[in-house]
Amino acid sequence: MGTGGWIFLAIVAALAFWAVSIYNGLVTLRNRFKNAFAQIDVQLKRRYDLIPNLVETAKGYIKHERETLEAVIKARNQAVTAAQAASANPGNPAAMQQLGAAEGALTGVLGRLFALAEAYPDLKANQNMLALQEELASTENKVAFSRQAFNDSVMEYNTKRESFPDNIFAGMFGFSPAELLAATESAEERKAPQVKF
């Protein structure tokens, strides 16, 4: 084989190495955001496990508020279903949007439950209720931190996937875009509190 043949083989080998490195980079980033979602999933499961205990504690004090307690359980069950779908395919746009909506609904009804609990001094002072509220708040913070790590990983993956020449290989090998997990608070809750004197 002449010099031209060796040069041609070297170019082909370099191109193959380059294509493999792009593919492996995309796989690494996809696995990173899947792992980041697994961290969210752990915290969400912890949250979902705390809610029935919270409802049971509140049930003894606010017997006449059955509608709110049932709404909490219903929202929790919908969030569990949405989390399972998202866990099966992290980054799936429909699953992430459904999870975000379900989590937002759950956060809303939990807020109503906590506001209602304020009207019942015995419930408000109950040690079990206080411990559960504190545990839920701690879990919410961990979910927020995990969500940020997930969204950072998704952003990095999507950026690489959309950049040239990686976008050519991403399309060829089925690397679809991943969806960010939106914050669960409503637009009203995101507004900065107004301080009036």
C-alpha positions as a Markdown table, in Angstrom:
| # | Residue | x | y | z |
|---|---|---|---|---|
| 1 | Met | 0.0 | 0.0 | 0.0 |
| 2 | Gly | 1.3 | 3.4 | -1.0 |
| 3 | Thr | 1.6 | 6.6 | 1.0 |
| 4 | Gly | -1.8 | 7.8 | -0.3 |
| 5 | Gly | -3.4 | 4.6 | 1.0 |
| 6 | Trp | -2.0 | 5.1 | 4.4 |
| 7 | Ile | -3.1 | 8.7 | 4.5 |
| 8 | Phe | -6.6 | 7.6 | 3.5 |
| 9 | Leu | -6.7 | 5.0 | 6.2 |
| 10 | Ala | -5.5 | 7.5 | 8.8 |
| 11 | Ile | -8.2 | 10.0 | 7.8 |
| 12 | Val | -10.9 | 7.3 | 8.0 |
| 13 | Ala | -9.6 | 6.1 | 11.4 |
| 14 | Ala | -9.6 | 9.7 | 12.6 |
| 15 | Leu | -13.1 | 10.3 | 11.4 |
| 16 | Ala | -14.3 | 7.0 | 13.0 |
| 17 | Phe | -12.6 | 8.0 | 16.3 |
| 18 | Trp | -14.2 | 11.4 | 16.1 |
| 19 | Ala | -17.7 | 10.0 | 15.5 |
| 20 | Val | -17.3 | 7.5 | 18.3 |
| 21 | Ser | -16.2 | 10.3 | 20.7 |
| 22 | Ile | -19.3 | 12.3 | 19.8 |
| 23 | Tyr | -21.6 | 9.3 | 20.3 |
| 24 | Asn | -20.0 | 8.4 | 23.6 |
| 25 | Gly | -20.2 | 12.1 | 24.8 |
| 26 | Leu | -24.0 | 12.1 | 24.1 |
| 27 | Val | -24.4 | 8.8 | 25.9 |
| 28 | Thr | -22.5 | 10.1 | 28.9 |
| 29 | Leu | -24.6 | 13.3 | 29.1 |
| 30 | Arg | -27.9 | 11.3 | 28.6 |
| 31 | Asn | -26.9 | 9.0 | 31.5 |
| 32 | Arg | -26.0 | 11.9 | 33.6 |
| 33 | Phe | -29.4 | 13.5 | 33.4 |
| 34 | Lys | -31.1 | 10.1 | 34.0 |
| 35 | Asn | -29.0 | 9.7 | 37.1 |
| 36 | Ala | -29.9 | 13.2 | 38.2 |
| 37 | Phe | -33.6 | 12.3 | 37.8 |
| 38 | Ala | -33.1 | 9.3 | 39.9 |
| 39 | Gln | -32.1 | 11.6 | 42.7 |
| 40 | Ile | -35.3 | 13.6 | 42.3 |
| 41 | Asp | -37.2 | 10.3 | 42.3 |
| 42 | Val | -35.8 | 9.3 | 45.7 |
| 43 | Gln | -36.9 | 12.6 | 47.2 |
| 44 | Leu | -40.3 | 12.5 | 45.6 |
| 45 | Lys | -40.9 | 9.0 | 47.0 |
| 46 | Arg | -40.0 | 10.2 | 50.4 |
| 47 | Arg | -42.4 | 13.1 | 50.0 |
| 48 | Tyr | -45.2 | 10.8 | 48.8 |
| 49 | Asp | -44.6 | 8.5 | 51.8 |
| 50 | Leu | -44.9 | 11.4 | 54.3 |
| 51 | Ile | -48.2 | 12.6 | 53.0 |
| 52 | Pro | -50.5 | 9.8 | 54.1 |
| 53 | Asn | -49.1 | 10.2 | 57.7 |
| 54 | Leu | -49.7 | 13.9 | 57.5 |
| 55 | Val | -53.4 | 13.3 | 56.4 |
| 56 | Glu | -53.9 | 10.7 | 59.2 |
| 57 | Thr | -52.6 | 13.1 | 61.8 |
| 58 | Ala | -54.8 | 16.0 | 60.5 |
| 59 | Lys | -57.8 | 13.7 | 60.1 |
| 60 | Gly | -58.3 | 13.4 | 63.9 |
| 61 | Tyr | -58.4 | 17.2 | 64.3 |
| 62 | Ile | -60.2 | 18.5 | 61.2 |
| 63 | Lys | -63.0 | 15.9 | 60.7 |
| 64 | His | -65.2 | 18.5 | 59.0 |
| 65 | Glu | -62.7 | 19.2 | 56.3 |
| 66 | Arg | -62.9 | 15.9 | 54.5 |
| 67 | Glu | -62.9 | 17.5 | 51.1 |
| 68 | Thr | -59.4 | 19.0 | 51.6 |
| 69 | Leu | -58.0 | 15.7 | 53.0 |
| 70 | Glu | -59.4 | 13.8 | 50.0 |
| 71 | Ala | -58.0 | 16.4 | 47.6 |
| 72 | Val | -54.5 | 15.9 | 49.2 |
| 73 | Ile | -54.7 | 12.1 | 48.8 |
| 74 | Lys | -56.0 | 12.4 | 45.2 |
| 75 | Ala | -53.3 | 14.9 | 44.2 |
| 76 | Arg | -50.7 | 12.6 | 45.9 |
| 77 | Asn | -51.8 | 9.6 | 43.9 |
| 78 | Gln | -51.8 | 11.5 | 40.7 |
| 79 | Ala | -48.3 | 12.8 | 41.4 |
| 80 | Val | -47.1 | 9.2 | 42.2 |
| 81 | Thr | -48.5 | 8.0 | 38.8 |
| 82 | Ala | -46.8 | 10.9 | 37.0 |
| 83 | Ala | -43.5 | 10.3 | 38.8 |
| 84 | Gln | -43.6 | 6.6 | 37.8 |
| 85 | Ala | -44.1 | 7.6 | 34.2 |
| 86 | Ala | -41.3 | 10.2 | 34.3 |
| 87 | Ser | -39.0 | 7.7 | 36.1 |
| 88 | Ala | -39.6 | 5.2 | 33.3 |
| 89 | Asn | -38.3 | 7.7 | 30.7 |
| 90 | Pro | -36.6 | 10.8 | 32.3 |
| 91 | Gly | -36.4 | 13.6 | 29.8 |
| 92 | Asn | -39.6 | 12.6 | 27.9 |
| 93 | Pro | -41.3 | 15.9 | 27.3 |
| 94 | Ala | -44.8 | 14.7 | 28.0 |
| 95 | Ala | -43.8 | 12.8 | 31.2 |
| 96 | Met | -41.9 | 15.8 | 32.5 |
| 97 | Gln | -44.7 | 18.2 | 31.8 |
| 98 | Gln | -47.2 | 15.8 | 33.5 |
| 99 | Leu | -45.0 | 15.4 | 36.5 |
| 100 | Gly | -44.5 | 19.2 | 36.8 |
| 101 | Ala | -48.3 | 19.7 | 36.6 |
| 102 | Ala | -49.0 | 16.9 | 39.1 |
| 103 | Glu | -46.4 | 18.3 | 41.5 |
| 104 | Gly | -47.8 | 21.8 | 41.2 |
| 105 | Ala | -51.3 | 20.5 | 42.0 |
| 106 | Leu | -50.0 | 18.5 | 45.0 |
| 107 | Thr | -48.1 | 21.6 | 46.3 |
| 108 | Gly | -51.3 | 23.6 | 46.0 |
| 109 | Val | -53.5 | 21.3 | 48.0 |
| 110 | Leu | -50.8 | 20.8 | 50.6 |
| 111 | Gly | -50.7 | 24.6 | 51.0 |
| 112 | Arg | -54.4 | 24.5 | 51.5 |
| 113 | Leu | -54.1 | 21.8 | 54.2 |
| 114 | Phe | -51.4 | 23.8 | 56.0 |
| 115 | Ala | -53.4 | 26.9 | 55.9 |
| 116 | Leu | -56.4 | 25.0 | 57.2 |
| 117 | Ala | -54.3 | 23.5 | 60.0 |
| 118 | Glu | -53.6 | 27.1 | 61.2 |
| 119 | Ala | -57.2 | 27.4 | 62.2 |
| 120 | Tyr | -57.0 | 24.4 | 64.5 |
| 121 | Pro | -54.6 | 25.3 | 67.4 |
| 122 | Asp | -54.5 | 21.7 | 68.7 |
| 123 | Leu | -53.5 | 20.4 | 65.3 |
| 124 | Lys | -51.0 | 23.3 | 64.8 |
| 125 | Ala | -49.3 | 22.4 | 68.1 |
| 126 | Asn | -49.4 | 18.6 | 67.6 |
| 127 | Gln | -45.8 | 17.3 | 67.8 |
| 128 | Asn | -46.4 | 14.7 | 65.1 |
| 129 | Met | -47.9 | 17.3 | 62.7 |
| 130 | Leu | -44.9 | 19.7 | 63.4 |
| 131 | Ala | -42.4 | 16.9 | 62.7 |
| 132 | Leu | -44.1 | 15.9 | 59.5 |
| 133 | Gln | -44.3 | 19.5 | 58.3 |
| 134 | Glu | -40.6 | 19.9 | 59.1 |
| 135 | Glu | -39.7 | 16.7 | 57.3 |
| 136 | Leu | -41.8 | 17.7 | 54.3 |
| 137 | Ala | -40.1 | 21.1 | 54.2 |
| 138 | Ser | -36.7 | 19.4 | 54.3 |
| 139 | Thr | -37.7 | 17.1 | 51.5 |
| 140 | Glu | -39.0 | 20.0 | 49.4 |
| 141 | Asn | -35.6 | 21.6 | 49.7 |
| 142 | Lys | -33.9 | 18.4 | 48.6 |
| 143 | Val | -36.3 | 18.1 | 45.6 |
| 144 | Ala | -35.5 | 21.7 | 44.6 |
| 145 | Phe | -31.8 | 21.0 | 44.8 |
| 146 | Ser | -32.1 | 17.7 | 42.9 |
| 147 | Arg | -34.3 | 19.4 | 40.3 |
| 148 | Gln | -31.7 | 22.1 | 39.7 |
| 149 | Ala | -29.0 | 19.4 | 39.2 |
| 150 | Phe | -31.3 | 17.5 | 36.8 |
| 151 | Asn | -32.1 | 20.7 | 34.8 |
| 152 | Asp | -28.4 | 21.5 | 34.6 |
| 153 | Ser | -27.7 | 18.0 | 33.2 |
| 154 | Val | -30.6 | 18.3 | 30.7 |
| 155 | Met | -29.4 | 21.7 | 29.5 |
| 156 | Glu | -25.9 | 20.4 | 29.0 |
| 157 | Tyr | -27.2 | 17.3 | 27.1 |
| 158 | Asn | -29.5 | 19.4 | 24.9 |
| 159 | Thr | -26.8 | 21.9 | 24.1 |
| 160 | Lys | -24.4 | 19.2 | 23.0 |
| 161 | Arg | -27.2 | 17.5 | 21.1 |
| 162 | Glu | -28.1 | 20.7 | 19.2 |
| 163 | Ser | -24.6 | 21.8 | 18.5 |
| 164 | Phe | -22.9 | 21.2 | 15.2 |
| 165 | Pro | -21.7 | 18.6 | 14.3 |
| 166 | Asp | -23.1 | 16.6 | 17.2 |
| 167 | Asn | -26.6 | 17.3 | 16.0 |
| 168 | Ile | -26.0 | 15.2 | 12.9 |
| 169 | Phe | -25.0 | 12.2 | 15.0 |
| 170 | Ala | -27.8 | 12.9 | 17.6 |
| 171 | Gly | -30.3 | 12.6 | 14.8 |
| 172 | Met | -28.8 | 9.5 | 13.3 |
| 173 | Phe | -28.6 | 7.6 | 16.6 |
| 174 | Gly | -32.0 | 8.7 | 18.1 |
| 175 | Phe | -30.8 | 11.1 | 20.8 |
| 176 | Ser | -34.1 | 13.0 | 21.2 |
| 177 | Pro | -34.3 | 16.3 | 23.2 |
| 178 | Ala | -34.9 | 16.1 | 26.9 |
| 179 | Glu | -37.4 | 18.2 | 28.8 |
| 180 | Leu | -36.5 | 20.3 | 31.8 |
| 181 | Leu | -38.5 | 19.7 | 35.0 |
| 182 | Ala | -40.2 | 23.0 | 35.8 |
| 183 | Ala | -40.6 | 24.3 | 39.3 |
| 184 | Thr | -43.8 | 23.3 | 40.9 |
| 185 | Glu | -44.9 | 26.5 | 42.5 |
| 186 | Ser | -47.5 | 28.7 | 40.8 |
| 187 | Ala | -46.7 | 32.0 | 39.2 |
| 188 | Glu | -48.4 | 33.7 | 42.2 |
| 189 | Glu | -46.0 | 31.9 | 44.6 |
| 190 | Arg | -43.0 | 32.9 | 42.5 |
| 191 | Lys | -43.7 | 36.6 | 42.9 |
| 192 | Ala | -41.5 | 38.4 | 45.4 |
| 193 | Pro | -43.4 | 39.2 | 48.6 |
| 194 | Gln | -44.3 | 42.9 | 49.0 |
| 195 | Val | -43.2 | 44.6 | 52.1 |
| 196 | Lys | -45.3 | 47.5 | 53.2 |
| 197 | Phe | -44.6 | 49.9 | 56.1 |
